[in-house]
């Protein structure tokens, strides 16, 4: 029997490979690496970046990137011109505008419970566990009362298909937001692969940088909330 060769999915990348991977100018990557802003190291005089460390960095620091870098990252993560839009990931039954949650742990459980309505969830306990581990590593809460809970690594076998779940806790809960405010809008992201995972997070970051959060707070209707999400996405897609 032929021995199987293990492929290391999180190998190191050169500076040029990283620049292409995240859609950033190589000069900017070099500048950030030299300033210690990126998790890289020099080997034989050449910059090397661990792919797993870069995935962690992008998830943690994406909200601090300017709009141009987030947009370029989202474009770089698209598989091809037929890449799926938000309506392929977010169904009306996966939207709950009145989540009965009062703590970080309970909101994660409730989000997964709502995701189970799609009948695409194979392993709910594993998703909850992965979300809790991710939040323990670093909160996914962003300024303006927003959070994008997601596993640290894509869970390929936890769902039949990648999915997104939108939830709102009207009163808000403490979720570790950098601006110290309560978090009331949550978007659960369950992707099957790294590119899709980062692409969805980048697209959501762009969408929620608009007046979308305020508009979502004004409705209790799941269908209306879904329409607001799709309309906002369509504007960004139209811009290329």
N, C-alpha and C positions, 0 to 999 in steps of 0.2 A: 504494500500500500504506500502510495506517495505521501510523504510528510506534508502537512499543511503549513504554509508560510503565513505568519501573522503580519498583517498590515497595520502599522501604527498610524491611527487616524489623526493624531495630534503631534506630528513631526514638527521640526523647526523649519522656519521659512527665512529666505534671504530678505534683504531690505526691498529689493525689486519685487519679489513674489508677494510680500505683504502689501506693498503699495497697490499692486494689481488686485489683490484679494479684497481689499476694503475700499477701492476706488479713490485712493488718495495720492496726491503728487508725491513722488519719491523724495523730493527735496524736503517736503514737509515731514515725512516719516523720519528722515535723517535728522532734521532739526529737533523734532520731539524726542527722538531716541537719545540724542546727545545731551538734551536738557533733563533726561531722566523721566520724561512724561510717559514714555512707553516702556513696557516690561521686556527689554531686550538686553543682550550682552554681546560683546565682541569676542569672536573666536578667530585667531589668526589675522586680526586686523579687520575682519569683516563682521558686520552686524548680523545677528541671528535672533529670531523671535520664535518662541515656543507657541505653537498654535493654540493649545489649551489655555495658556496664560493670556493670550490675546483675546480669546473668546470671553474669558472672565473680565478682562479690562473693558472690552466694548460693552458688555452688559452693564457694568458698573458705572462707566463714565459717559455712555452715549448721551445722556440728558445734558451734559456739560459741553458737548460739541456744538458748533454753530450750525445753522440750517444748511449751509452749503455742504459741509462734511457729512451730515446725516443723510441728505438727499443723495450724495454720491455713493454712500454706503448702501443705501436701499437699492439704487440702480445696479451696483456691483453684485448684489446678492440675487438679483433676478436670474432665474435659470435661462430664460429665453423670452422672446417677445410674446409667448403665449402663457406667461406666468399667471397664475390664478389671482383673481381679485378678492377683496374682502368677503364678498357674498358666498365664496366657496368655502370659507372658514367659519363664518359667523351666521348661524341660523336664528330665526326669531325665537325658537324654544330655548336657545342658549343666552337669552337676554332676560335679566331679572332686575327691575328697577326699585325693588324693595327687599333687599337681602336681610333676613333676620339674623344679623351678626352683631356681636358686641365686643369682639376681641380679634386679634390677629389670627389666632388659631381657628376661631369659628368662621371667620370670613373665608379662609382658605378651604375649609371643609364645605362651606355653602357654595362656593364657586364650583368646586368639583361636582357637588350634587346637581347643580344646574347644568353642568356640562353633560352629566349622565342622561339628561332628557333627550339628547341627540341620539342615544343608543350607539354611540361610537366609542364609548369608554370601555376598555377591556379590564383595566386594573386601577380602579379608583384609589385604593390604599397606597399604591406605589406613587401615584401622582401627588397625593396629599403629603406623603413623606418627603418626596423630592422638593416640593414647594416649601415645606418647613425648613429643610436643610438649606435651601437657597436664601430664605429670609434670615436664618441664623448667621449665614456668611456675610450678608450685607442686605439691608432692606431694599425692596424694589420700589418703594414709595418715591415719588418725584414731587417737586413743588406744585402748588396750585391744587392740592387735594387729589392727586392722581397716583395710581400704582399699576404696574404691569407685572403681576406675579407670574413666574415661570420657573421651570426646573433649571438648574445650573447647566445641565446637558440635555439635549433633546432625548425624549423617551420614545424610541422607535416602536416599541411593541405595547405601549400602554393604551394607545388609541388605534382604532381602525383607520382613521384618517386624521391629518392635522386639524386642529380646531381652535377657535377663539370663543371666549365666554365673556360677556359684558355684565357687570353687576354694579349696583349702587346701594350704599348704606346711607340713607337720607341724613341721619344724625352725624355720620362720620365716626371714625375710630382712630386711636393712635396707631400709626403704622411705620413710625421712624422716618417721617418726611424731613428732608434737609431744611425746609423753612419752618419746621415746628408745628405746622397746622395739622388738623385732622384730615384723614383721607376718606373720601366718600365715593370715588369712582374707581372701579377695578376692572382691568381687562386681563383675564387669564389666557396665557399663550401656551399651547401644547403643540409643538412642531415635531416632525419626524426626522429632520436633518438640520445640520448647522447653518447652511445657507438660508434655508427657509426660516429658521429660528431668528437669525439676525435680521433678515429682511423684514419680517413681520414687526419686530421690535422697532426698527428704524422707521417703518411706515407709520406705526402707531405714534411714535414720537413726533413726526411731522404733523399728523392729523390733530393731535391733542395740543399742539402749540397754537392752534387757532382758537376761535370762540366755541369750538365743539363742546368742551367741558361745561361751559355755562348753559349751553342749549340742552345738553343731556340732563342737567339739573332741573330743567323746567318741565320735564315730561315724566309721567308715570307709565306711559304706554310703550310696550316692548317693540311693537311694529314701528312706531314713530322714532324710537331710539335707533333702531336698525337703519331706518331710512336716513337719519342724520349721519350715521357712520358712513354709509355708502355714498351719500352726497359729498361729504368732505373728502373721502378718498378720491372720488371722481375728479374733483378740482385739481388735486395733486397729480393724478395720472395725466390729465389734460395738459399740464405744464411740462410733461415729458420727464 
